[in-house]
Amino acid sequence: MSSSKQNNLRSLQTFEAVARHLSLTKAATELGVTQSAVSHQLRRLTDQIGERLMMKSGRSIVLTSAGEALARKLGAAFGDIDRSLSEVIGRNRKLVRLAICSSFAPGWLVPRLSSFHQANPEVGLQLCMYAREPVLTDAVADAFVTTFPEVPGFWSLLVRREMLVPVVSGRKPDLDQIVPRLITTDLEPARIGADWKICAAQGILPFEIPASQDWLFASHYIVALEMVRQGLGAALVPDFLVERELADGTLKVISDGGVATNEDYYLCIKESRRSEAPLDAVARWFRLQTNGQGKHAARLVDGADAVSATLAGI
């Protein structure tokens, strides 16, 4: 490849990374170069095509209409390149990159994963965990489990409705003898403890939350759950994370109620790629799992039924 073509490709790759992150710093980290190198490549690309692709808005970066159009094209093109490489490296084994959040992956997907591999031995499933909702683009993954119910251009399937249940270590004494410290995952100053306050407002706690509540804090459900396991306090966590531990008595519930978050989980696949055999296999398997989940299937359920189903081991 000539040096001019290499430079063009490097400039396009740099722009695609910046457009995806809307951040020079994050793009530089991903590409393993300095921020000044990123700026240099952006200037080179702008000079080559004679169009302004992005601009600053305060401390943020926004794409121009030309930049948005180019970013879409590049995202699809680099996605095609990644898939082609995967097909060559994996020969006849098709690889699907599935982006999935940090709590849903270990709590719901992984315990069921063996059945996917047994049913689809020709499909490799690459799990890409994220903490914040990703941009739905081929450059990130081929399929996504997100809390977005409808995304233009994407087919979606409701996989699971999220219900938070209040749990405490099974080693703790009865709650009528001691009130546990409360672990909250609502950390914004104006919302500290909002999860527990909503639970209390619904009248499903056997105790009142004092105004001077001494909170414990965790930024993610899986961190809060580990704190519960260590006996540090009680937390509200998704029911699918604790099904087995409730069944074996390692954890116990504070009450039989739960809090619906409306942060429900959807499988999303781009409409234009829905018929691809590996993605169709993923979609069919997820549909089979939801059809087999009773009250947790892809249908409307109320909070009480969802928690009852969880505690019953359904």
N, C-alpha and C positions, 0 to 999 in steps of 0.2 A: 504494500500500500504506500502511495506517495506521501511525502510529509504534509502536503496541503490537504489531502483527504484525511489524514490522521488529525490534523488541527481542526478541520471542520467537524469531525466526529466528536472530538474532545469538547469543542464549544457547544455542540448540540446536547451532549450528555450533561454538561455543566448546567446549561439552561433548564433542562428537564428536571434536574435535581432541585434547583432553586425554585422552579415553578411549583413543584410538588410540596416543598416545605415552606415556601414563601419566606425563606430565611437564608441569607448568605452563610451564616455560621453553621447551621445544620447541614446545608449542602456541602460545605467544605469538610465537615466531619465525616459525612457519608463517603465522599470521594477521596478522603485521605490527603487533601491538599490544604494550602493556606487560604485564608479569606481573600487575600490580595490576588491569588492565582484565579480564584473564582471570578472576581471583578474583572480581571484581565480577559478571561474567556468570554464574559458577557459583552464587554466592549468590542471584542473581535467579531462576535456574532452579529451584533448590532450594525457594525460597519459593513459587514459582508452583505447583509440582506437589505440594509437601508430602511429599516423599520424599528421604531421604538417598541420594545417588547414588554417592559415593565417600568414602574416608576415608584418613588417613595411616597407614602401617605402617612405623615407623622413618623413614627418609628417602624411602621410596617411597610411591606412591599405589596403592591397590587399589580396585576397583569393588565396590559392593554388588550383590546379586542384581538389584535394581531398575536399578542403573546398567548392569550387563551387558546386561540385556534392552533398555534404551533405546539403548545403544550399537549393538547389532546392528540394531535397527530404523532408526536414523539412518544407519548405514553403508550399508545397502541403499537408503534413500531418497535420500541425496546421490549415490550411485552412479547411480541412475536419472536424477537431474537432470543429472549430467555427461554421461551417454550421450545424453539428449534434446538437450542443447545441441550435442553433437558431431554429431548427426544433422542438426540444423537448419543449423549452420554448414557442414557438409560435404555437405549436400543428400543425394544418393544414395550418397555414398561413406561406407561404414561404417568407423569407427575402432576399433581394438583396441589397448588399452594393455597392453603386455607388459613385466612386471617381470623383469629378468634381471641376473645378477651381473656384476661388472666384468671378470672374466676370460673368462667364457663368451661374452659378447656379441662382443668383437672376435675371439676365437680360434675360435669355432665358428659363431655365427649370421651375423655380417656377411658372411663370404666366401660364404655360401649365399643371402643375402638377395635377390639379383636374381631367383632362380628363384621365390621367393614372389611378388614383385611381378608377374612375368610370368604366373604361373598365376592370380593373384587381383588383377587391376587395380582391382576395385571395393572392395577392402579396404585401408584405411590402417593401417599398423602403426607405432605410437608406442612406441619403446623407452625404458624407464625403468630406468636402471642403478642398482643398489644395492650397498653394501659389506657390509651386514649383512642377514641373512635378514629379509624384510618380513613384516608381518602380512598374512595372506591374506584380504583384504576388498575389496569393490568400490570402496571409497573410495581404495584404493591402486592397483589395476590390474584388468584384466579377465581376464588370464591370467598365469601365473607360471612361471618356470623356477627351481626351488629344489632343495635337497638333502634335502627332506622326502619320504620314499617314500610315506607314507600320511597324508592329512589328512582327518578326518571331513567328509563332505559334498562332497568334491572327487574328480573323475575324474583319474587320473594316468597318465602314460606315461613309461617309462624312456627317456631320450634318449641318454645317454652315461655310461659309467662312467669315473670319474676315475683316471688313472694318471699318477704323477709320473715324469719321466725326468730324469736328471742331464745337464745340457748346459753347454758352455763355448764361448767364441768360437772360430770356425774359424781365427782369426788366431793362436791360442795355439800354442806348440810342443807336441810330443808329450808325453803325460802321464808317460812313463817318464823324461823329462828334468826335469820340473818339476811339483809338485803345486799346483794352483790354490788361491787363497783361496776359502773356502766361504761362500756367501750363504744364510742361513736365513730362513724365514718363520715359524718357531716362536719367538716373542719372549717368551713368559711365562718368568719367571725359572727356574721348575722344569722347563721344557721347551725351553730354548734349544738349538737344533741337533737337536731330536728327529727332524726329517725325515731328516737325514743319518745320524744314529745308527741309525735303523731300516734305512736303506739299507745301512749297513755291517754290521749284524747279519745281513742276508740274504746277505752274502758277495758282493755284486755290485760293489764298488768295487775298483779296482786299487791302492789305497793305504789305509793306516790313518789314522784320525782321532786326532790326539794329544790327550791330556787338556787340554793348554794351547792348544787350537785358538783362533786369533784370528779370530772370526766377523765377517762383514759382515751387516747386518740390513736386511730389507725387510718391510713389513707386508702387501704384496699381491704375488701372482704377477707381475702385469704390471710392477710396479716392479723385482722381482728379475730379470725377463727383460731389461729395459732396461739394468740393471747388467751383465748378461752380455754384451749387445751391445756395451757400451762397454769390454769387456775387463777388468772389475774382478774377476771371479772366476767360479765355477761355481755353478749353482743347480738345485734340483729344481723343475720347473714342469710343469703339465699338458701331456700329449703333443699335444693339439689346438692349443696355442699355438705350437708350433715345427715343425709338419709341413713347411711350405714352406721354412723356413730350414735344416732338416736336409737337405732334398732338394737345395737349391742350394749347400750347403756353407758357408753363412754361419755356422752353428752346427754343432757336432759333439757326439756323445754320449760320455760318459766310459765307459759300459759299456752292454751290451745288455739290462740288466735295468731294472726300474722298481718303484715302490712304489705299491701300491693304497691309496688313502686311505679308501675306503668313503664318500666325500663325492660320491655320484653325482648326476647331474642329471635332474630329472623335470619334465615339463610338467604343470602343475596347472590345471584349470578347474573352476569350481563346477558340481556336478551339475545344479543347477536351471537353469543357463545353457548347458549343453553343446550343446543343440540349436539355439542361435542361429546363424544362417547365418555371420556373420563369425568366431565362435569355432570353429564346425565347420570352416571353411576353414583356420584356424590348426592345429587338431588333425590334420586330414588331411595337411597339408603336413609337419608334424613327423613323423607316422607314416611318410610316404614317405621322409623323410630317414633315419630310423632303419633302415628296411627296406633302404636302399641302402648301409648302412655296413658290411656284412659282419660281421666279428668285433666291431665297435663297435655292433651293433644292440641292440635292447631285449631282451637275453637275458643269461644268465650267461656271463661269460668269465673266464679266469684271467689273472693279471698278465702272464705271459710272452707269451701270445698277443696281448694288447692292445698291448704294446710292439712286438712283432714286426710287427703289422699297421701300426702307426704308421710304423715305420722303413721299411717296404716301400712306403709311400705309399698304402695302401689308404684 
